[in-house]
């Protein structure tokens, strides 16, 4: 069982930056595939970025070059550094842990990009 808690969301102006954190409880964090998903109002939840247990990275085209996903297995924490934010990045951001068919979600953190 894994419990996930996101933090770091907020209101930021276009062009600004935010760093999201996802703190995980439970054992064997390092063995999980981790991802950041986002859901904008009226839209389906979509993958923003993912990182495997070996450190391989995957990004949605819409965030490539602006977002960076990372993990610190010693701290059981995953991060999403978001730079050059755009109004279309406004969404609730969720972290997800996945392994062997089991998946766990956090409660989400709101990111609003607006002037």
Beta strands, then each sheet from edge to edge (+ up, - down):
strand 1: 3-7
strand 2: 10-12
strand 3: 18-25
strand 4: 33-39
strand 5: 46-51
strand 6: 57-59
strand 7: 67-72
strand 8: 77-82
strand 9: 91-99
strand 10: 102-105
strand 11: 109-113
sheet 1: 1+ 3- 8+ 7-
sheet 2: 2+ 11+ 9- 4+ 5- 6+
sheet 3: 2+ 11+ 9- 10+
end
